[in-house]
Amino acid sequence: MENKQTNQELIGEYLNFYQHSPQSVKMRKSSLNYFFEEKHFGYNGDIFEINTKELKNYFIYLKNLNSISIQTRKNKWRILVSFLCFVMEDNEDFNIAIPRRRISWNGFIPQENPNSNSDVIADEDEIERICNFLEETNFKHYLIFRMMIENGIRKGSLITAKYTEVNLNYRQLHIKKGKTGEKIYTFSEDYARKLEIYLKERKKIKTDHEYLFITKSNNKYSLRTFNLILKGDSDKNIGILAKLGITKNITCKTFRSTLNTLRKKKMGCDNDTAKILLGHSVPDVNINSYTKYDYEWLRELSDKYNPYKELNL
């Protein structure tokens, strides 16, 4: 093949195809690194010289790579295949048989000592430092994470929440539709004042949707974005935990677990009340029939069992 492009040029063209989504670009670039970088599989040849046997070796490498989850391994394989198909579409002389019949993840080596965060609880000092850092560096990210910290909302629910579902008088985000049903999440007076500032600007942005929090390109956030903000994905993109010197495996889920634990153990909150405040359904409580008195009652419960009211968030 004459005048063929370099590896980096081809990778650049592939990533440019997804430039509408910075998160997708980062994810795909990170996945391809596992094939090309020396510290991983380390393919150092020309892309146009890749053969089927080399791809089989890479698959075997991923299948037995117990330092990452099996889902992450599958995704890295999928991205490499996607990249090679992209190159073949633009280069008629380049055609490689991608192995399929022998590609089976059955019998993969399980991840060794996965860094689970199921039992991780954040300290109040860590919560305060995260909020303070974000408020100084990115006000929108501050509001996103403080919402998760204050009421334990899941990131999936927060991503799809609409600004029309915010009630500043009751200090609540009332999600009418969602994968887990109707939910109400209450926040503090201080947070309500700051959210009001953001809402005034958000409503001025003309979009074809009503999502509460949107990216710089006015799109809905992806689930992966919030994890990237916390942990980063490279030496150039360092997460806030590393910047703050926090080594604990804190994720978005940690904020929900921490809030629930503090309410129960520190404040003596009963189990049903804790569930209601986290948006769980409990017997004899029907959100669909709530009145203004119920919203006020929920607001009072949230204030009563707010473990962070003495903190400077």
C-alpha positions in Angstrom: 0.0 0.0 0.0 1.4 3.4 -1.1 1.3 6.5 1.0 -0.3 4.6 3.9 -1.0 6.5 7.0 0.8 6.0 10.3 -0.7 4.3 13.3 -1.3 7.6 15.1 -2.9 9.2 12.1 -5.3 6.3 11.7 -6.1 6.3 15.4 -6.6 10.1 15.3 -9.1 9.7 12.4 -11.0 7.0 14.3 -11.2 9.1 17.5 -12.2 12.1 15.5 -15.3 10.2 14.3 -16.5 10.3 17.9 -15.6 13.9 18.7 -19.2 14.7 19.5 -18.7 12.8 22.7 -15.4 13.6 24.6 -16.2 10.8 27.0 -16.4 8.3 24.1 -13.1 9.6 22.7 -11.4 9.1 26.1 -12.8 5.6 26.5 -11.8 4.5 23.0 -8.3 5.9 23.3 -7.8 4.2 26.6 -9.0 0.9 25.2 -6.7 1.1 22.2 -3.8 1.8 24.5 -4.1 -1.7 25.8 -3.3 -3.1 22.4 -0.5 -0.7 21.4 1.3 0.4 24.6 4.4 -1.6 25.7 3.2 -1.8 29.3 0.1 -3.7 28.1 0.0 -6.0 25.1 2.5 -3.9 23.3 1.8 -4.3 19.6 4.6 -2.2 18.0 4.1 -3.1 14.3 2.3 -1.2 11.5 -1.5 -1.4 11.7 -1.6 -2.6 8.1 0.6 -5.6 9.0 -1.7 -6.9 11.8 -2.8 -10.5 11.1 -5.4 -12.8 12.5 -2.9 -14.7 14.6 -1.9 -11.4 16.3 -5.5 -10.7 17.1 -6.0 -14.1 18.6 -3.0 -13.6 20.8 -4.4 -10.3 22.0 -7.7 -11.9 22.8 -6.0 -14.6 24.9 -4.0 -11.8 26.6 -7.3 -10.0 27.5 -9.1 -13.2 28.5 -6.4 -13.9 31.1 -5.8 -10.3 32.2 -7.0 -10.6 35.8 -6.1 -7.0 36.8 -9.4 -5.6 35.2 -13.0 -6.8 35.2 -14.3 -9.2 32.5 -16.6 -6.5 31.3 -13.7 -4.1 30.8 -11.8 -6.8 28.9 -14.8 -7.4 26.6 -15.1 -3.7 25.9 -11.4 -3.3 25.0 -11.7 -6.2 22.5 -14.9 -4.6 21.0 -13.1 -1.2 20.6 -10.1 -2.8 18.8 -12.5 -4.6 16.4 -14.4 -1.4 15.8 -11.1 0.4 15.0 -9.9 -2.2 12.6 -13.3 -2.2 10.8 -13.0 1.6 10.5 -9.6 1.3 8.9 -10.7 -1.3 6.5 -13.6 0.8 5.3 -11.2 3.5 4.2 -8.5 1.3 2.8 -9.6 -1.3 0.2 -6.2 -3.0 0.1 -6.3 -3.7 3.9 -8.5 -6.7 4.7 -8.0 -8.8 7.8 -10.1 -11.7 9.0 -11.2 -10.9 12.5 -11.4 -14.1 14.6 -14.9 -14.8 15.7 -15.5 -18.6 16.0 -12.8 -19.1 18.5 -13.7 -15.9 20.5 -15.3 -17.2 23.6 -15.0 -15.6 27.1 -16.0 -18.9 28.8 -13.3 -19.9 31.2 -11.8 -16.5 31.7 -9.5 -15.9 34.7 -11.5 -14.0 37.3 -10.3 -10.6 38.4 -7.8 -10.9 41.2 -8.8 -9.1 44.4 -11.1 -6.6 42.6 -11.0 -3.2 44.3 -14.6 -3.3 45.5 -16.1 -0.3 47.2 -19.2 -2.0 48.5 -18.1 -1.5 52.1 -16.4 1.9 51.6 -17.7 4.8 53.7 -16.4 8.3 53.3 -15.3 10.3 56.3 -17.1 13.6 56.9 -13.7 15.4 56.3 -13.5 13.7 52.9 -17.0 14.8 52.0 -16.3 18.4 53.1 -13.0 18.5 51.1 -14.6 17.1 47.9 -17.4 19.7 48.1 -15.1 22.6 48.9 -12.7 21.7 46.0 -15.5 21.4 43.5 -17.2 24.6 44.5 -13.9 26.5 43.9 -13.1 24.8 40.6 -16.4 23.9 38.8 -19.7 25.1 40.2 -21.9 22.8 38.0 -19.9 19.7 39.1 -20.2 20.9 42.6 -23.9 21.0 42.4 -24.0 17.5 40.8 -21.9 15.9 43.5 -23.4 17.7 46.4 -26.8 16.5 45.2 -25.6 12.9 45.4 -23.9 13.6 48.8 -27.0 15.3 50.4 -29.7 12.9 49.3 -28.1 9.8 47.9 -29.6 10.1 44.5 -28.2 7.5 42.0 -26.2 9.0 39.2 -28.5 7.4 36.6 -31.5 9.2 38.1 -29.6 12.5 38.3 -28.4 12.3 34.7 -32.0 12.0 33.4 -33.5 14.5 36.0 -35.2 17.5 34.5 -35.1 21.1 35.7 -38.9 21.1 35.5 -38.9 18.5 38.3 -37.2 20.8 40.7 -39.3 22.5 43.4 -37.3 25.1 45.3 -40.1 25.8 47.8 -40.2 22.3 49.0 -36.4 21.9 48.3 -37.1 18.7 46.3 -36.3 17.0 43.1 -39.4 15.1 42.2 -38.6 12.6 39.4 -41.9 11.6 37.8 -40.5 8.8 35.6 -37.5 6.6 35.9 -36.2 3.1 35.6 -37.0 2.5 39.3 -40.3 4.5 39.4 -41.3 7.8 40.8 -38.8 9.3 43.3 -38.5 12.4 45.5 -35.1 13.6 46.7 -34.9 16.5 49.2 -32.0 18.9 49.7 -30.9 21.6 52.2 -31.7 25.3 52.2 -28.1 26.2 51.4 -28.1 23.9 48.4 -31.5 25.3 47.3 -30.0 28.8 47.2 -27.1 27.7 45.1 -29.2 25.5 42.8 -31.5 28.5 42.2 -28.5 30.5 40.8 -27.7 27.6 38.4 -31.4 27.2 37.4 -31.7 30.7 36.2 -28.8 30.2 33.8 -29.9 26.7 32.8 -33.3 27.9 31.7 -31.7 30.4 29.4 -30.0 27.6 27.4 -32.1 26.6 24.5 -32.1 22.8 24.1 -34.5 20.2 22.7 -34.6 18.6 26.2 -35.1 19.6 29.8 -32.2 17.8 31.5 -31.2 19.5 34.7 -27.5 19.1 34.3 -26.0 19.1 30.8 -22.5 19.0 29.3 -20.6 21.8 27.6 -22.1 20.7 24.3 -25.6 20.8 25.9 -26.1 17.1 25.9 -27.0 14.6 28.6 -24.1 13.4 30.8 -23.0 9.8 30.5 -22.7 7.5 33.5 -19.0 7.2 33.0 -18.4 11.0 33.2 -19.0 11.3 37.0 -16.5 8.5 37.7 -13.9 10.3 35.5 -14.4 13.5 37.5 -13.8 11.5 40.7 -10.9 9.3 39.5 -9.7 10.6 36.2 -8.4 8.2 33.5 -4.7 9.2 32.9 -1.8 11.2 34.1 -3.1 14.1 32.1 -6.6 13.8 33.4 -6.3 13.4 37.2 -9.4 12.9 39.2 -10.3 15.1 42.2 -9.6 12.3 44.7 -6.0 12.1 43.6 -5.7 15.9 43.6 -7.0 15.9 47.2 -4.7 13.0 48.2 -7.7 10.7 49.0 -6.7 7.1 48.4 -10.0 5.5 49.5 -12.0 3.9 46.7 -14.8 6.5 46.7 -17.4 6.3 43.9 -20.8 7.9 43.3 -22.3 4.9 45.1 -20.2 5.6 48.2 -22.1 8.9 48.8 -25.4 7.0 49.0 -24.0 4.3 51.3 -22.3 6.9 53.5 -25.4 9.0 53.9 -27.5 6.0 54.8 -24.9 4.7 57.3 -24.6 8.1 59.1 -28.3 8.5 59.3 -28.8 5.1 60.9 -25.7 4.9 63.2 -25.0 8.5 64.0 -28.6 9.9 64.1 -30.7 6.9 65.0 -32.9 7.0 61.9 -35.2 4.1 61.7 -35.0 1.8 58.6 -38.3 2.8 57.0 -37.5 6.5 57.3 -34.1 5.9 55.9 -35.6 4.1 52.9 -38.1 6.9 52.3 -35.4 9.5 52.3 -33.3 7.5 49.8 -36.3 7.1 47.5 -37.1 3.5 48.2 -40.7 2.4 48.3 -42.1 1.3 51.7 -45.5 -0.1 52.8 -48.3 2.4 53.3 -46.4 5.2 51.4 -47.7 6.1 48.0 -45.8 8.9 46.3 -48.6 9.2 43.7 -51.0 10.4 46.3 -48.7 12.9 48.0 -50.2 16.2 49.2 -48.4 19.4 50.1 -48.4 18.2 53.7 -46.5 15.1 52.6 -43.9 17.2 50.8 -43.5 19.3 53.9 -43.2 16.2 56.1 -40.5 14.8 53.8 -38.6 18.1 53.9 -38.8 18.0 57.8 -37.5 14.4 57.8 -34.6 15.3 55.6 -33.6 18.3 57.8 -33.9 16.2 60.9 -31.7 13.4 59.6 -29.2 15.5 57.8 -25.8 14.3 59.0 -23.9 17.1 57.2 -25.7 20.1 58.7 -22.6 21.0 60.8 -20.2 20.7 57.8 -19.2 23.5 55.5 -20.4 22.1 52.2 
